[in-house]
Amino acid sequence: MRIKKTKIEGLIVIEPKVFEDQRGYFFESYNEQSFRDAGIIQKFVQDNQSRSSYGVIRGLHMQYAPHAQAKLIRVLEGSVFDVAVDIRPGSATYGQWFGMELSAENRLQMLVPRGCCHGFSVLSEKATVFYKCDDLYHPENEAGIRYNDPDLGIDWKIPEKDIVVSEKDRLLPLLKNI
């Protein structure tokens, strides 16, 4: 596997080693020892999966301490534009975001560290997103930032007329109000 660092400390992109032949392909999406050898020390305790249609934006979500979560995200079907926003107090990249396409085809994974909000937009007709979390879901620690916060200026790669967002996500606060 290849590890690529991003401008946000702890936010990394993982490219697995894929073995392909006439039968199809095989790769390890997670191997605790390989991850540890690469400096990824999270112990994952919960797996989540979602399926969404084109234009859906989910996020930007996170959990605060003491139940902050790191997330290891990959796409099983389709394609998404995956985004993480650093909201860790004192971080050199506070308020900055990083986004990239994750797809079943490119097989890339993104590790989002604790203290970052996460979200994605669906670029394909359907997309199935799978992610591992290093802490359990605790609704009392749930938080987020509105997907269209003008101070962030995230380009979700979806025309405004096609965006589908839950009411809960539409009501999330702006970064400057959290």
Short mmCIF file of the C-alpha atoms (twelve columns), coordinates in Angstrom:
data_MODEL
# 
_entry.id   MODEL 
# 
loop_
_atom_site.group_PDB 
_atom_site.id 
_atom_site.type_symbol 
_atom_site.label_atom_id 
_atom_site.label_alt_id 
_atom_site.label_comp_id 
_atom_site.label_asym_id 
_atom_site.label_seq_id 
_atom_site.Cartn_x 
_atom_site.Cartn_y 
_atom_site.Cartn_z 
_atom_site.pdbx_PDB_model_num 
ATOM 1   C CA . MET A 1   0.000   0.000   0.000   1 
ATOM 2   C CA . ARG A 2   1.062   3.570   -0.636  1 
ATOM 3   C CA . ILE A 3   0.441   6.319   1.902   1 
ATOM 4   C CA . LYS A 4   0.037   9.909   0.698   1 
ATOM 5   C CA . LYS A 5   0.013   12.778  3.180   1 
ATOM 6   C CA . THR A 6   -2.213  15.808  2.596   1 
ATOM 7   C CA . LYS A 7   -1.920  19.431  3.708   1 
ATOM 8   C CA . ILE A 8   -3.995  18.577  6.804   1 
ATOM 9   C CA . GLU A 9   -2.002  16.861  9.557   1 
ATOM 10  C CA . GLY A 10  -3.163  13.261  10.027  1 
ATOM 11  C CA . LEU A 11  -5.396  13.255  6.937   1 
ATOM 12  C CA . ILE A 12  -3.967  10.675  4.590   1 
ATOM 13  C CA . VAL A 13  -4.855  8.909   1.369   1 
ATOM 14  C CA . ILE A 14  -4.237  5.186   1.142   1 
ATOM 15  C CA . GLU A 15  -3.710  3.447   -2.177  1 
ATOM 16  C CA . PRO A 16  -3.893  -0.333  -1.821  1 
ATOM 17  C CA . LYS A 17  -1.771  -2.751  -3.813  1 
ATOM 18  C CA . VAL A 18  -4.220  -4.339  -6.258  1 
ATOM 19  C CA . PHE A 19  -3.682  -7.700  -7.917  1 
ATOM 20  C CA . GLU A 20  -5.638  -7.978  -11.183 1 
ATOM 21  C CA . ASP A 21  -5.915  -10.682 -13.797 1 
ATOM 22  C CA . GLN A 22  -8.538  -12.182 -16.121 1 
ATOM 23  C CA . ARG A 23  -10.582 -13.340 -13.093 1 
ATOM 24  C CA . GLY A 24  -10.923 -9.863  -11.601 1 
ATOM 25  C CA . TYR A 25  -8.991  -8.266  -8.755  1 
ATOM 26  C CA . PHE A 26  -7.967  -8.701  -5.125  1 
ATOM 27  C CA . PHE A 27  -6.618  -6.259  -2.540  1 
ATOM 28  C CA . GLU A 28  -6.385  -5.856  1.202   1 
ATOM 29  C CA . SER A 29  -8.486  -2.876  2.219   1 
ATOM 30  C CA . TYR A 30  -7.373  -3.176  5.818   1 
ATOM 31  C CA . ASN A 31  -4.542  -5.018  7.530   1 
ATOM 32  C CA . GLU A 32  -3.837  -3.927  11.090  1 
ATOM 33  C CA . GLN A 33  -0.127  -4.769  10.932  1 
ATOM 34  C CA . SER A 34  0.418   -3.041  7.559   1 
ATOM 35  C CA . PHE A 35  -1.406  0.032   8.816   1 
ATOM 36  C CA . ARG A 36  0.612   0.040   12.052  1 
ATOM 37  C CA . ASP A 37  3.849   -0.283  10.046  1 
ATOM 38  C CA . ALA A 38  2.732   2.796   8.080   1 
ATOM 39  C CA . GLY A 39  2.140   4.758   11.302  1 
ATOM 40  C CA . ILE A 40  -1.661  4.356   11.336  1 
ATOM 41  C CA . ILE A 41  -2.442  3.348   14.901  1 
ATOM 42  C CA . GLN A 42  -6.227  3.620   15.122  1 
ATOM 43  C CA . LYS A 43  -8.069  0.620   16.513  1 
ATOM 44  C CA . PHE A 44  -11.344 0.478   14.633  1 
ATOM 45  C CA . VAL A 45  -14.454 -0.559  16.571  1 
ATOM 46  C CA . GLN A 46  -17.404 0.186   14.274  1 
ATOM 47  C CA . ASP A 47  -18.133 -0.214  10.550  1 
ATOM 48  C CA . ASN A 48  -20.753 1.898   8.757   1 
ATOM 49  C CA . GLN A 49  -22.149 1.724   5.245   1 
ATOM 50  C CA . SER A 50  -24.446 4.046   3.305   1 
ATOM 51  C CA . ARG A 51  -25.960 3.984   -0.170  1 
ATOM 52  C CA . SER A 52  -27.031 7.219   -1.808  1 
ATOM 53  C CA . SER A 53  -28.199 8.558   -5.155  1 
ATOM 54  C CA . TYR A 54  -26.615 11.148  -7.433  1 
ATOM 55  C CA . GLY A 55  -26.516 14.644  -5.967  1 
ATOM 56  C CA . VAL A 56  -26.819 13.612  -2.324  1 
ATOM 57  C CA . ILE A 57  -24.481 15.416  0.063   1 
ATOM 58  C CA . ARG A 58  -23.988 13.804  3.460   1 
ATOM 59  C CA . GLY A 59  -22.202 15.927  6.019   1 
ATOM 60  C CA . LEU A 60  -20.262 17.618  7.265   1 
ATOM 61  C CA . HIS A 61  -20.308 15.419  10.396  1 
ATOM 62  C CA . MET A 62  -18.108 14.627  13.382  1 
ATOM 63  C CA . GLN A 63  -18.176 13.748  17.073  1 
ATOM 64  C CA . TYR A 64  -16.565 15.803  19.831  1 
ATOM 65  C CA . ALA A 65  -14.366 14.399  22.607  1 
ATOM 66  C CA . PRO A 66  -14.526 12.277  24.571  1 
ATOM 67  C CA . HIS A 67  -15.983 10.312  21.647  1 
ATOM 68  C CA . ALA A 68  -14.247 11.916  18.687  1 
ATOM 69  C CA . GLN A 69  -13.843 9.520   15.773  1 
ATOM 70  C CA . ALA A 70  -11.196 8.895   13.161  1 
ATOM 71  C CA . LYS A 71  -12.748 7.420   9.999   1 
ATOM 72  C CA . LEU A 72  -11.292 5.244   7.266   1 
ATOM 73  C CA . ILE A 73  -13.482 5.787   4.181   1 
ATOM 74  C CA . ARG A 74  -13.741 3.858   0.922   1 
ATOM 75  C CA . VAL A 75  -16.291 3.468   -1.854  1 
ATOM 76  C CA . LEU A 76  -17.658 0.051   -2.772  1 
ATOM 77  C CA . GLU A 77  -19.908 1.170   -5.639  1 
ATOM 78  C CA . GLY A 78  -19.900 4.343   -7.706  1 
ATOM 79  C CA . SER A 79  -18.024 7.555   -7.025  1 
ATOM 80  C CA . VAL A 80  -18.066 10.340  -4.436  1 
ATOM 81  C CA . PHE A 81  -16.263 13.592  -3.780  1 
ATOM 82  C CA . ASP A 82  -15.016 13.050  -0.230  1 
ATOM 83  C CA . VAL A 83  -14.231 16.054  1.996   1 
ATOM 84  C CA . ALA A 84  -12.636 16.607  5.400   1 
ATOM 85  C CA . VAL A 85  -12.507 19.954  7.232   1 
ATOM 86  C CA . ASP A 86  -10.008 20.562  10.028  1 
ATOM 87  C CA . ILE A 87  -11.708 22.113  13.057  1 
ATOM 88  C CA . ARG A 88  -9.101  21.187  15.663  1 
ATOM 89  C CA . PRO A 89  -8.399  24.215  17.874  1 
ATOM 90  C CA . GLY A 90  -4.822  25.380  17.457  1 
ATOM 91  C CA . SER A 91  -4.253  23.395  14.268  1 
ATOM 92  C CA . ALA A 92  -2.151  25.112  11.581  1 
ATOM 93  C CA . THR A 93  -4.839  24.124  9.047   1 
ATOM 94  C CA . TYR A 94  -7.898  25.052  11.152  1 
ATOM 95  C CA . GLY A 95  -10.828 25.865  8.855   1 
ATOM 96  C CA . GLN A 96  -9.156  24.353  5.787   1 
ATOM 97  C CA . TRP A 97  -10.623 21.502  3.790   1 
ATOM 98  C CA . PHE A 98  -9.295  18.748  1.580   1 
ATOM 99  C CA . GLY A 99  -11.361 16.890  -0.982  1 
ATOM 100 C CA . MET A 100 -10.823 14.178  -3.551  1 
ATOM 101 C CA . GLU A 101 -12.712 11.623  -5.572  1 
ATOM 102 C CA . LEU A 102 -13.018 8.189   -4.040  1 
ATOM 103 C CA . SER A 103 -14.519 5.493   -6.235  1 
ATOM 104 C CA . ALA A 104 -14.969 1.768   -6.621  1 
ATOM 105 C CA . GLU A 105 -12.715 2.109   -9.645  1 
ATOM 106 C CA . ASN A 106 -9.758  3.979   -8.093  1 
ATOM 107 C CA . ARG A 107 -10.039 2.028   -4.782  1 
ATOM 108 C CA . LEU A 108 -8.472  4.901   -2.824  1 
ATOM 109 C CA . GLN A 109 -9.221  5.325   0.871   1 
ATOM 110 C CA . MET A 110 -9.117  8.433   3.022   1 
ATOM 111 C CA . LEU A 111 -8.230  8.378   6.716   1 
ATOM 112 C CA . VAL A 112 -9.927  11.341  8.406   1 
ATOM 113 C CA . PRO A 113 -8.369  12.098  11.808  1 
ATOM 114 C CA . ARG A 114 -10.248 12.952  14.984  1 
ATOM 115 C CA . GLY A 115 -11.229 16.616  15.107  1 
ATOM 116 C CA . CYS A 116 -12.117 16.868  11.436  1 
ATOM 117 C CA . CYS A 117 -15.607 17.056  9.983   1 
ATOM 118 C CA . HIS A 118 -16.340 14.648  7.143   1 
ATOM 119 C CA . GLY A 119 -18.802 14.592  4.277   1 
ATOM 120 C CA . PHE A 120 -19.228 13.536  0.674   1 
ATOM 121 C CA . SER A 121 -21.263 14.222  -2.440  1 
ATOM 122 C CA . VAL A 122 -22.402 11.457  -4.778  1 
ATOM 123 C CA . LEU A 123 -21.054 11.896  -8.315  1 
ATOM 124 C CA . SER A 124 -22.400 8.652   -9.819  1 
ATOM 125 C CA . GLU A 125 -25.965 7.393   -10.253 1 
ATOM 126 C CA . LYS A 126 -25.603 5.478   -6.952  1 
ATOM 127 C CA . ALA A 127 -22.751 5.151   -4.490  1 
ATOM 128 C CA . THR A 128 -22.100 2.813   -1.594  1 
ATOM 129 C CA . VAL A 129 -19.694 4.222   0.988   1 
ATOM 130 C CA . PHE A 130 -18.100 2.080   3.682   1 
ATOM 131 C CA . TYR A 131 -16.141 3.428   6.618   1 
ATOM 132 C CA . LYS A 132 -14.483 2.225   9.777   1 
ATOM 133 C CA . CYS A 133 -14.591 4.330   12.973  1 
ATOM 134 C CA . ASP A 134 -12.244 4.210   15.942  1 
ATOM 135 C CA . ASP A 135 -14.999 5.064   18.455  1 
ATOM 136 C CA . LEU A 136 -18.648 4.114   18.677  1 
ATOM 137 C CA . TYR A 137 -21.469 6.435   17.659  1 
ATOM 138 C CA . HIS A 138 -22.565 8.710   20.515  1 
ATOM 139 C CA . PRO A 139 -25.418 11.019  19.461  1 
ATOM 140 C CA . GLU A 140 -24.805 13.314  22.444  1 
ATOM 141 C CA . ASN A 141 -21.355 14.129  21.006  1 
ATOM 142 C CA . GLU A 142 -22.509 14.571  17.419  1 
ATOM 143 C CA . ALA A 143 -21.758 17.874  15.688  1 
ATOM 144 C CA . GLY A 144 -21.184 19.269  12.245  1 
ATOM 145 C CA . ILE A 145 -20.846 22.196  9.884   1 
ATOM 146 C CA . ARG A 146 -23.238 23.213  7.127   1 
ATOM 147 C CA . TYR A 147 -22.200 21.807  3.748   1 
ATOM 148 C CA . ASN A 148 -22.523 25.179  2.000   1 
ATOM 149 C CA . ASP A 149 -20.681 27.338  4.533   1 
ATOM 150 C CA . PRO A 150 -19.509 30.328  2.451   1 
ATOM 151 C CA . ASP A 151 -16.320 30.696  4.512   1 
ATOM 152 C CA . LEU A 152 -15.280 27.181  3.497   1 
ATOM 153 C CA . GLY A 153 -16.321 27.509  -0.157  1 
ATOM 154 C CA . ILE A 154 -16.366 23.767  -0.832  1 
ATOM 155 C CA . ASP A 155 -17.023 22.838  -4.456  1 
ATOM 156 C CA . TRP A 156 -19.025 19.631  -4.093  1 
ATOM 157 C CA . LYS A 157 -18.788 18.924  -7.864  1 
ATOM 158 C CA . ILE A 158 -22.608 18.877  -8.118  1 
ATOM 159 C CA . PRO A 159 -24.736 21.598  -9.765  1 
ATOM 160 C CA . GLU A 160 -26.752 23.487  -7.122  1 
ATOM 161 C CA . LYS A 161 -30.048 22.422  -8.739  1 
ATOM 162 C CA . ASP A 162 -29.153 18.733  -8.265  1 
ATOM 163 C CA . ILE A 163 -28.042 18.867  -4.610  1 
ATOM 164 C CA . VAL A 164 -30.053 16.749  -2.153  1 
ATOM 165 C CA . VAL A 165 -29.384 17.372  1.555   1 
ATOM 166 C CA . SER A 166 -31.232 16.168  4.654   1 
ATOM 167 C CA . GLU A 167 -33.077 18.725  6.761   1 
ATOM 168 C CA . LYS A 168 -30.755 17.876  9.659   1 
ATOM 169 C CA . ASP A 169 -27.682 18.736  7.560   1 
ATOM 170 C CA . ARG A 170 -29.276 21.954  6.227   1 
ATOM 171 C CA . LEU A 171 -29.643 23.143  9.827   1 
ATOM 172 C CA . LEU A 172 -26.030 22.545  10.883  1 
ATOM 173 C CA . PRO A 173 -24.191 25.711  12.001  1 
ATOM 174 C CA . LEU A 174 -21.560 27.608  10.077  1 
ATOM 175 C CA . LEU A 175 -17.936 27.118  11.137  1 
ATOM 176 C CA . LYS A 176 -17.750 30.627  12.621  1 
ATOM 177 C CA . ASN A 177 -20.716 29.792  14.919  1 
ATOM 178 C CA . ILE A 178 -19.361 26.625  16.523  1 
# 
